[in-house]
């Protein structure tokens, strides 16, 4: 059972490595959208420091949403998904493996890149630490929740736009607590409460989201 | 709405549900008109002026019932969504589809009247407070449901896929309901609660409850009327539809 999990993760990672432009597009979307804000708002460091948590989180939200389309679409097109649904291994586990691979490909680079971009916004080292921690806790939830939307819109016309309509409202709690944790840390209140909430959201989505995703995949692929 | 509960599967077929809904629509429309009329009259002319908020508070008689309905309709949709997923009944999916626009309308109404209330009382049309935000999310959820349902051509798939979406979004309802308790924000706490009773004059409460019942009857009437159209649209190729009096005419 865990071998199947491992194989699916490795397969998706291998596919992503062979087709690197996919990862890089998401990553550069994140970088570019974050770099746009100082140009639009003006380069005052005080303002930038204030808006940084929100900007980073919104950019992460949009970047991970853009990457959702690739989660199941290719497998659906070439029939792999159908085979996955037919295997004797529990489908939730396989979906979890796909989501994990997706997170490793699209979520982890954002986390690793955020300190560098944080310097552009003149964030203090505590703020950068808090930002990394919240992104580390929050982006897996984004991938898990997003998987539901990706599964529901599988093979639909205009699926990309639709998925944003379905998934973004569900992302809002992660956004609020993620950005809130960084802000609370910066202002000296301590972000522990927000970070615990992020952890709670992650655990909840870890348990519930794969179930909903599998149900949605079965509907979409039948 | 409650018919399926009592007769279980008899009315889960569109052919039997369609005439039943047709019979219920005029009744509920009548009740809705009468109750909303009484409620509005009591709200605007009978209920006393609030000592703090003056006459401006009277929008409560639309605002609070609309917010209640916006949440309640989503729960009813979730109920039908579960029934549809579990029992594979066709009418369930149609009911969810018929309820969604009414729910979206009430959510919009709650936000709109809330803005009108907020302007004189808080001095602003909108604040990013927990309850307002979660109500806005509810509105997005309704829109998301409608968008998903209408972009899937196959009705069976549309029903099942959007039922899953409704169930995922149901997490938001307790968040809205308890938001004023959990986060101490600008939106005032609930004026009416089951446990401690109400914190306002009894005429006001009565008017509000009558309005809520009126909105309730309105929702039932409108969604039943809508579900009839949905049934006709989806079952247009069946024999029983071609035998209907209003089709033959």
Interface residues (C-beta under 8 A of the other chain):
Chain A: X148 X152 X153 X156 X157 X158 X162 X165 X166 X168 X169 X170 X172 X173 X212 X215 X216 X219 X220 X222
Chain B: X85 X133 X137 X140 X141 X143 X144 X147 X148 X151 X152 X157 X160 X161 X162 X164 X165 X167 X168 X169 X172 X175
